[in-house]
């Protein structure tokens, strides 16, 4: 199944209520960030990093939880079961989902490098895991997908990889300037 089919099969369009809710939270965030920017407690890069993180997380939560069609409550509590199924039972769809879950969180790790200079890869792992736990618990509670340890592992890995790649790019850029 290709990515487009996954999106149209599992996700519906946002309702007006969801768009209004997103916009209200967005305006509150902008107000807080502008106040911090004006008080010189936030740089412009950090300002735009927080905006990008909010927008991206809104899209992620919409596609993984809120716009999904409700179904049954399903849990898979065996770590790495999807790799076992994919490799030994030749389930390429599961392997594709694993890779997509890693890719999904790459931007989050990259954006984290812009919101604070004090974030290291361990913080990126914690943020990735925290966001993933919230997604998985929401899917479990609202019956909007499977609760899986594998997804949390893959999302965390994606966040760390995204962080490390962007941090490496910044360091290389600074090294070439010096």
Secondary structure, 3 states (H helix, E strand, C coil): CCHHHHHHHHECCCCHHHHHHHHHHHHHHHHHHHHHHHCCCCCHHHHHHHHHHHHHHHHHHHHHHHCECCCCCEEECCCCHHHHHHHHCCCHHHHHHHHHHHHHHHHHHHHHHHHCCCCCHHHHHHHHHHHHHHHHHHHHHHCCCEEEHHHHHHHHHHHHHHHHHHHHHHHHHHHHHC
